[in-house]
Amino acid sequence: MKTHYLRYFSVLAEELHFGRAAERLSITQPPLSSAIRALEEEVGARLFDRDSKQVQLTPAGAAFLVEARIILERIARAKDTAKAVASGRRGRLDVGVTSSFFYREVPRILTAFDEVMPNIEVILHETGSAEQVQALLHGELHVGFINAATVPPQLKSIPLRADKLAVCLPESHALAQRESLRIADLEHEHFVMFDREIAPANYDNVIAAFSRAGVHPRTRHATRTWLSIAAMVANGFHIGLVPESMARSGMRGVCFVPLADVGAVTPALIAWNPSYGSPGLDTFVECARRHTGPESAAFEHD
């Protein structure tokens, strides 16, 4: 069934006059009459009773009008939806994030993005940095917040502010009341560390900090996230090095003591794959650029 037949029928049903209907449709009467006859043949019922004086809907025509209007409304809505998605005003954005980012830039960026793109559905996927990179490469994520200094060349990225490392200690620990610590102060401690396969950049960064201080950490447990490290420390499983931002987690049973060692930081970035576009992606990246500090905005890497 041709869509314009439904539109012609709907207008004629409203006007009940071929001349006025043709004028509204910007056509002449003969093609309008031909379209209505063809529609009636296709439907298999008379939709109008018409003579030289008047045009009236038949009972079948009145019933058909209800359905025709629904179809026309759905077609119009489908067109609007397609235009909205194409222009980036509607759609879905899959965003990867590690747990520590919930205490960093992510809430601020999501709020800013929602203000300008309220019809884009943002789905957060909490997953490790290495897993995010693979998901971005295969188009399974649109954006990723990653603890790393670099990403594969297929991806684009914006560096985020590096987060200084802090010592995560049980509240009862002898060093918990210190204003700051050096890694050398931790030489005899046991540590909860990252599983390198999950977040190689985090693991290597922490090991490098130990190496610069001439300390060889004794590792007892391996975890997938910074938040897991803090949770294990809170429950008596030794100590750990985590980003200072983790102090915003409000976790009970632990304290976070700043590290005085220069260079003890954890890098981070936001990455995306330009080969897999998505409605709102450019706007999301722009929101991230505006809310990661002036020093980050100037360094976009291809």
N, C-alpha and C positions, 0 to 999 in steps of 0.2 A: 504494500500500500504506500503510495507516494505521500510524503509528508505535506507537500503543499496542497494536496487534496483536502487534508484535514483542516488546514488553515483556511482554505476557501470555504469549506463547509461551516466552520465555526463563525466566520464573519457573516455569512449569509444567514445563519441561524439567529444572529444578533440583529441584523438589519431587516430581515424578512422582506427584502427588496433587492432585485438583481442589480438595478442601476446604482443604488447607494453602496451596495457591497462591492461592486466592480470599482467604484471610485475609491473606496477605502483601500482596496488591494492594488490600485494603480494599474488596472488592466481593463480591457473592454468586456462587454457582456458575453460575446460568443465563447471565448475560452473559459469563462466562469461556468456557463451553462454546460459546456462539454465536460468540464472537470466534475461537476455534480452528477451528471449522467454516468460517467465512468465510475465514480465512487459508489453510486447506487447499484450498479451492475456487480461491482466487486463485493459489496456487502451482501447483496442478494435481497434487498428490501428497499421500498420507496422511503426516502428520508424527508421529502417535502411534498405537500399537496400544493400545486400551483396552477393558476389560471390567469386570465388576462387582467384580473383585478387584484389578486392577492397571492401571497406565498405564506404557507403555514407548515410548521413542523408536524410530521406524523408522529404517532406514539413511538414508532421505531426510531424516528429521527431524534426525538427528545431523549430517549435512552442512549442513543449513539453519541449525542452531544456531551453528555456527562463523561463518557469514556474518552472522547476525542480531546476534551479540555485537559484531562489528566495526562494524556500522552503528550500534548503540546507543552504542558507545564514541565513535564519531566525532560523533554528535549531541551527546553530553554535552560533548565537547571543544569543539565549535563554540559551544555555549551559554556555556561558561566563557570562551572567547576573546572572544565578543561582550561579555560582562559586564566582562571585564578592560579591553577597549578603551574601553567606555563610561565606566568609572570612572577611566580614565587610567593603568591599571597595565600596559598593553601597547599597542604601536603604533609609529608612526614619526614622527620630528620632523625636518623639513628646515630646516637652519640655515645662513644666509649669513654669510660672514666674509671680511674683507680680511686680507691676509697679516700686517700688523702686529699684529693682535689675538692671534696665536699667541704673542706675547711680552708679552701683557697679561693681561686677565681670563679669556679663553676657556678655557685649560686648567683653571683653578681652578673655573670654573662647571661645565664638563663633568664633572669629577670629582665635584663635590658632587651634581649631578643623577643621575649613574650610581649613586651610593650609595643614593638614595631611589627611583629608578625604573630598576632594572637591566633590565627587560623592554622599555623603550622604546628603539628603535633610532634613534640620532642620526646623521643624514647631513649632513656638512659640505660646503658648496658655496663654494669660494673664488671670489669675484667682486667687482667694483667696487661702491662705495657707491651710485652712481646706478642701476646695474643691480639691486641689491638692493631699492631702493625700488620699482622697477617690478614686481619679482617678488612683493614683499609685497602690493602693490595688487591683483595679479591672482591671488593665492592660490597662487603657485608656490613660495613659501617660507613657513614658519611664523614664523620669527624671523630677524632680521638684526642683525649687529654692524656699525655704520655709522659712518664718519668724517663727522660732520655735527653741527650744533647744533640743527637742527629737521627735522621730517619733515612730509609732507602731513597734513591734519587727519583723514583716514580712518584713520590709524595711531595707535597708542599707543606711548609710548616712556619709557624711563628714562635720564636722562643718566649717563654714566660719567665718571670722573675725567678731566679734561683732561690731555693728555700734553704736557709742555713740548717745545719744538723744540730740537734740537741740530744742530750743524754736522757733517755727514758728510764726512770728508776722507781722502785717501790717506795712509797712514802716513808717506810720504816728504814730505808737504806741509810748507812752512815754518811753517804755523800749527798743525800737528798736536800740538805739545807744550804748547800754551797751556792753562791751567787753565780758562779761559772766553773767550768771544768776544762781540763785539757785531756786529750786522748791518753796521754802518758799516765794520767791519774787512774786510768781504767785498766792498767796492764794486767792486774791479777783477777779481773772479773771474768765471768762467763756470759756469753751473749746469745740473744735470740737474733737470728739473721734472716735475710731474704733467701729464698730458693733461687739460685742463679738462673735456672731455666725459665722461671716465671718473669723475672725482671732483671735481666743481666746488667742493665745500666745502673740500677739501684745497688745491686750487689757489688759491682766493680767500683762504684763511687765510694761506698763505705770502706771496702778493702783498701782503696787508694789512700783514704784518710788515715787509716791505721798504718799503712806502709810509710807514709810521710812522717808519722810520729815514731816510727821504729817499734811499733807494737804488733804482735802477732795474736790476733783475737782467738780465744777459745770458744768455739761455737758449739752449743748444745742442741739447738732447735732451728728449724728452717720453716719460714712461713711464706704466704703468697702476697700479703699486703702490709703496709705500715700499720694499719689499724690492728691487724692481728698481732703484730709485735707488741704494741701498747697493751692489748688485752692480755697477752701472756705474761707480760711484766706485772700487770695489776694483780695477777693471780699467783705471783711468786715465782715465775719462771725466769730468774736472772734479770739482766738489763738489756737495753738495746739502743741503737742510734736511729733516730727518726727525724723527720723535718720538724722545725719549730712550730709550723702551723698546726701540728697535731695537738698542741696544747689547747687549741680551741675546741677539741672534742669533748671537754668536760668530763673525761673518764675518771672515775673514782679509783683511789688506791695507788695512783701513780703521780709523779711530778716530773716536770721537764726542765732540766737545767741546761742553759745555753753552753755551747762549746766556744772556747776562746781561740781555738786553733784557726788560723787563717786558711781559707780554701776549703774548709769542711762544709760543703754545700751539696745539695742534690738538684741537678738540672731538670727542667721540665719544658714541654712545648705542646702546642696544639697542632695537629696534623690532619691533612685531608688529601684525598686522591682526586686530582683534577679530571681524571678519566671517567669518574662516576659522579655526575652532577646530580643535584637534588633541589627541589624548590626551597628557597630560603638559605641555601648553603652560603652564597656570597654574603648575605646579610649577617649570618651567624659569624662568619669569619671577621667581618667588619666590627661586630659587637665585641668579639674577643680581642681584636686589636685595640679598641678604645678602652677596654677595661683590664688591660694587663700592664699598664704603666707606660710612660713615654719612652723609656729606654727599650721596651719591647717593640713598639710600633715601628721603629726605624729599621728593624732587621727581619725582613721576610726572606726566607731561603727557598730557592727552587730545587 
